[in-house]
């Protein structure tokens, strides 16, 4: 039994399109991350930490 070459197997694999639910999850994740970064930036500007 021979060991399959991973790169060759990946090249032979067919490209599968994203499902609609996967697109929604990606959009929600990116949106949540951006919103939380903005909130963190606003909090940091309003309450700066002095050391």
N, CA, C and O atoms as a Tinker XYZ file with bonds, in Angstrom:
   204  protein
     1  N      0.848000   -1.175000    0.000000    73     2
     2  CA     0.000000    0.000000    0.000000    64     1     3
     3  C      0.898000    1.244000    0.000000    63     2     4     5
     4  O      1.780000    1.374000    0.849000    81     3
     5  N      0.675000    2.139000   -0.935000    73     3     6
     6  CA     1.511000    3.332000   -1.043000    64     5     7
     7  C      0.872000    4.492000   -0.285000    63     6     8     9
     8  O     -0.349000    4.567000   -0.145000    81     7
     9  N      1.720000    5.390000    0.199000    73     7    10
    10  CA     1.243000    6.581000    0.904000    64     9    11
    11  C      0.802000    7.613000   -0.120000    63    10    12    13
    12  O      1.558000    7.922000   -1.041000    81    11
    13  N     -0.404000    8.156000    0.019000    73    11    14
    14  CA    -0.858000    9.179000   -0.934000    64    13    15
    15  C     -0.109000   10.489000   -0.721000    63    14    16    17
    16  O      0.202000   10.865000    0.410000    81    15
    17  N      0.167000   11.161000   -1.797000    73    15    18
    18  CA     0.805000   12.468000   -1.739000    64    17    19
    19  C     -0.297000   13.501000   -1.471000    63    18    20    21
    20  O     -1.229000   13.630000   -2.264000    81    19
    21  N     -0.194000   14.229000   -0.369000    73    19    22
    22  CA    -1.253000   15.147000    0.048000    64    21    23
    23  C     -1.466000   16.257000   -0.986000    63    22    24    25
    24  O     -2.606000   16.605000   -1.293000    81    23
    25  N     -0.386000   16.808000   -1.520000    73    23    26
    26  CA    -0.515000   17.882000   -2.509000    64    25    27
    27  C     -1.253000   17.385000   -3.750000    63    26    28    29
    28  O     -2.077000   18.102000   -4.318000    81    27
    29  N     -0.957000   16.172000   -4.160000    73    27    30
    30  CA    -1.611000   15.603000   -5.343000    64    29    31
    31  C     -3.099000   15.378000   -5.075000    63    30    32    33
    32  O     -3.937000   15.640000   -5.938000    81    31
    33  N     -3.420000   14.895000   -3.887000    73    31    34
    34  CA    -4.819000   14.669000   -3.533000    64    33    35
    35  C     -5.598000   15.978000   -3.481000    63    34    36    37
    36  O     -6.757000   16.023000   -3.891000    81    35
    37  N     -4.974000   17.041000   -2.983000    73    35    38
    38  CA    -5.646000   18.348000   -2.922000    64    37    39
    39  C     -5.889000   18.875000   -4.328000    63    38    40    41
    40  O     -6.944000   19.448000   -4.598000    81    39
    41  N     -4.924000   18.690000   -5.229000    73    39    42
    42  CA    -5.092000   19.143000   -6.618000    64    41    43
    43  C     -6.222000   18.392000   -7.314000    63    42    44    45
    44  O     -6.929000   18.968000   -8.141000    81    43
    45  N     -6.399000   17.120000   -6.989000    73    43    46
    46  CA    -7.431000   16.318000   -7.642000    64    45    47
    47  C     -8.822000   16.592000   -7.074000    63    46    48    49
    48  O     -9.819000   16.303000   -7.736000    81    47
    49  N     -8.908000   17.134000   -5.883000    73    47    50
    50  CA   -10.204000   17.368000   -5.236000    64    49    51
    51  C    -10.983000   18.447000   -5.976000    63    50    52    53
    52  O    -10.418000   19.437000   -6.441000    81    51
    53  N    -12.284000   18.238000   -6.075000    73    51    54
    54  CA   -13.136000   19.219000   -6.724000    64    53    55
    55  C    -13.423000   20.379000   -5.779000    63    54    56    57
    56  O    -13.513000   20.199000   -4.565000    81    55
    57  N    -13.564000   21.564000   -6.350000    73    55    58
    58  CA   -13.881000   22.749000   -5.548000    64    57    59
    59  C    -15.368000   22.736000   -5.238000    63    58    60    61
    60  O    -16.202000   22.620000   -6.136000    81    59
    61  N    -15.689000   22.854000   -3.965000    73    59    62
    62  CA   -17.085000   22.874000   -3.551000    64    61    63
    63  C    -17.474000   24.300000   -3.180000    63    62    64    65
    64  O    -16.772000   24.949000   -2.404000    81    63
    65  N    -18.582000   24.796000   -3.724000    73    63    66
    66  CA   -19.008000   26.155000   -3.373000    64    65    67
    67  C    -19.486000   26.205000   -1.921000    63    66    68    69
    68  O    -19.907000   25.197000   -1.353000    81    67
    69  N    -19.412000   27.396000   -1.337000    73    67    70
    70  CA   -19.885000   27.571000    0.033000    64    69    71
    71  C    -21.406000   27.474000    0.070000    63    70    72    73
    72  O    -22.098000   27.946000   -0.833000    81    71
    73  N    -21.904000   26.859000    1.119000    73    71    74
    74  CA   -23.345000   26.787000    1.320000    64    73    75
    75  C    -23.837000   28.141000    1.815000    63    74    76    77
    76  O    -23.065000   28.903000    2.397000    81    75
    77  N    -25.114000   28.449000    1.590000    73    75    78
    78  CA   -25.647000   29.736000    2.064000    64    77    79
    79  C    -25.459000   29.942000    3.572000    63    78    80    81
    80  O    -25.169000   31.056000    4.009000    81    79
    81  N    -25.621000   28.883000    4.364000    73    79    82
    82  CA   -25.454000   29.032000    5.815000    64    81    83
    83  C    -23.997000   29.330000    6.151000    63    82    84    85
    84  O    -23.724000   30.050000    7.112000    81    83
    85  N    -23.064000   28.791000    5.382000    73    83    86
    86  CA   -21.654000   29.083000    5.623000    64    85    87
    87  C    -21.346000   30.542000    5.313000    63    86    88    89
    88  O    -20.571000   31.185000    6.020000    81    87
    89  N    -21.958000   31.059000    4.250000    73    87    90
    90  CA   -21.764000   32.476000    3.910000    64    89    91
    91  C    -22.319000   33.374000    5.013000    63    90    92    93
    92  O    -21.716000   34.388000    5.363000    81    91
    93  N    -23.486000   32.988000    5.560000    73    91    94
    94  CA   -24.076000   33.775000    6.646000    64    93    95
    95  C    -23.196000   33.733000    7.889000    63    94    96    97
    96  O    -23.019000   34.750000    8.559000    81    95
    97  N    -22.647000   32.568000    8.199000    73    95    98
    98  CA   -21.773000   32.457000    9.369000    64    97    99
    99  C    -20.515000   33.300000    9.207000    63    98   100   101
   100  O    -20.065000   33.937000   10.159000    81    99
   101  N    -19.950000   33.306000    8.013000    73    99   102
   102  CA   -18.760000   34.127000    7.748000    64   101   103
   103  C    -19.100000   35.604000    7.909000    63   102   104   105
   104  O    -18.355000   36.355000    8.539000    81   103
   105  N    -20.230000   36.015000    7.336000    73   103   106
   106  CA   -20.637000   37.420000    7.423000    64   105   107
   107  C    -20.893000   37.823000    8.875000    63   106   108   109
   108  O    -20.462000   38.893000    9.303000    81   107
   109  N    -21.586000   36.983000    9.630000    73   107   110
   110  CA   -21.860000   37.287000   11.042000    64   109   111
   111  C    -20.568000   37.366000   11.847000    63   110   112   113
   112  O    -20.417000   38.241000   12.700000    81   111
   113  N    -19.649000   36.465000   11.580000    73   111   114
   114  CA   -18.379000   36.466000   12.317000    64   113   115
   115  C    -17.575000   37.727000   12.025000    63   114   116   117
   116  O    -17.056000   38.363000   12.942000    81   115
   117  N    -17.472000   38.085000   10.755000    73   115   118
   118  CA   -16.739000   39.305000   10.399000    64   117   119
   119  C    -17.428000   40.540000   10.960000    63   118   120   121
   120  O    -16.772000   41.437000   11.488000    81   119
   121  N    -18.743000   40.585000   10.846000    73   119   122
   122  CA   -19.495000   41.728000   11.373000    64   121   123
   123  C    -19.328000   41.875000   12.868000    63   122   124   125
   124  O    -19.108000   42.977000   13.372000    81   123
   125  N    -19.433000   40.763000   13.580000    73   123   126
   126  CA   -19.270000   40.798000   15.034000    64   125   127
   127  C    -17.870000   41.252000   15.413000    63   126   128   129
   128  O    -17.705000   42.054000   16.333000    81   127
   129  N    -16.867000   40.750000   14.718000    73   127   130
   130  CA   -15.489000   41.142000   15.008000    64   129   131
   131  C    -15.248000   42.618000   14.785000    63   130   132   133
   132  O    -14.599000   43.275000   15.599000    81   131
   133  N    -15.767000   43.146000   13.685000    73   131   134
   134  CA   -15.578000   44.569000   13.384000    64   133   135
   135  C    -16.303000   45.439000   14.407000    63   134   136   137
   136  O    -15.748000   46.429000   14.885000    81   135
   137  N    -17.538000   45.076000   14.743000    73   135   138
   138  CA   -18.302000   45.842000   15.735000    64   137   139
   139  C    -17.590000   45.835000   17.082000    63   138   140   141
   140  O    -17.491000   46.874000   17.734000    81   139
   141  N    -17.096000   44.682000   17.501000    73   139   142
   142  CA   -16.401000   44.616000   18.792000    64   141   143
   143  C    -15.102000   45.418000   18.776000    63   142   144   145
   144  O    -14.746000   46.030000   19.783000    81   143
   145  N    -14.392000   45.425000   17.656000    73   143   146
   146  CA   -13.186000   46.250000   17.562000    64   145   147
   147  C    -13.516000   47.735000   17.679000    63   146   148   149
   148  O    -12.793000   48.482000   18.338000    81   147
   149  N    -14.598000   48.163000   17.047000    73   147   150
   150  CA   -15.005000   49.568000   17.131000    64   149   151
   151  C    -15.386000   49.912000   18.567000    63   150   152   153
   152  O    -14.991000   50.959000   19.079000    81   151
   153  N    -16.145000   49.046000   19.216000    73   151   154
   154  CA   -16.534000   49.288000   20.611000    64   153   155
   155  C    -15.298000   49.366000   21.500000    63   154   156   157
   156  O    -15.206000   50.251000   22.350000    81   155
   157  N    -14.359000   48.464000   21.316000    73   155   158
   158  CA   -13.129000   48.490000   22.099000    64   157   159
   159  C    -12.344000   49.782000   21.857000    63   158   160   161
   160  O    -11.794000   50.364000   22.791000    81   159
   161  N    -12.296000   50.223000   20.602000    73   159   162
   162  CA   -11.610000   51.481000   20.291000    64   161   163
   163  C    -12.258000   52.678000   20.965000    63   162   164   165
   164  O    -11.572000   53.561000   21.478000    81   163
   165  N    -13.583000   52.700000   20.962000    73   163   166
   166  CA   -14.305000   53.810000   21.603000    64   165   167
   167  C    -14.067000   53.790000   23.108000    63   166   168   169
   168  O    -13.809000   54.834000   23.706000    81   167
   169  N    -14.149000   52.629000   23.718000    73   167   170
   170  CA   -13.912000   52.516000   25.167000    64   169   171
   171  C    -12.500000   52.951000   25.500000    63   170   172   173
   172  O    -12.287000   53.642000   26.495000    81   171
   173  N    -11.524000   52.555000   24.680000    73   171   174
   174  CA   -10.137000   52.926000   24.931000    64   173   175
   175  C     -9.943000   54.444000   24.828000    63   174   176   177
   176  O     -9.180000   55.029000   25.597000    81   175
   177  N    -10.628000   55.069000   23.887000    73   175   178
   178  CA   -10.516000   56.529000   23.749000    64   177   179
   179  C    -11.199000   57.261000   24.909000    63   178   180   181
   180  O    -10.712000   58.298000   25.357000    81   179
   181  N    -12.314000   56.730000   25.390000    73   179   182
   182  CA   -13.043000   57.392000   26.473000    64   181   183
   183  C    -12.381000   57.190000   27.821000    63   182   184   185
   184  O    -12.387000   58.089000   28.661000    81   183
   185  N    -11.809000   56.008000   28.032000    73   183   186
   186  CA   -11.189000   55.676000   29.324000    64   185   187
   187  C     -9.764000   55.192000   29.114000    63   186   188   189
   188  O     -9.493000   53.996000   29.221000    81   187
   189  N     -8.846000   56.114000   28.815000    73   187   190
   190  CA    -7.462000   55.684000   28.576000    64   189   191
   191  C     -6.810000   55.151000   29.873000    63   190   192   193
   192  O     -7.101000   55.618000   30.974000    81   191
   193  N     -5.943000   54.184000   29.702000    73   191   194
   194  CA    -5.245000   53.586000   30.842000    64   193   195
   195  C     -3.948000   54.352000   31.059000    63   194   196   197
   196  O     -3.152000   54.509000   30.133000    81   195
   197  N     -3.739000   54.822000   32.266000    73   195   198
   198  CA    -2.504000   55.514000   32.591000    64   197   199
   199  C     -1.691000   54.648000   33.538000    63   198   200   201
   200  O     -2.171000   54.202000   34.580000    81   199
   201  N     -0.482000   54.430000   33.153000    73   199   202
   202  CA     0.392000   53.554000   33.966000    64   201   203
   203  C      1.465000   54.390000   34.640000    63   202   204
   204  O      2.301000   53.853000   35.367000    81   203
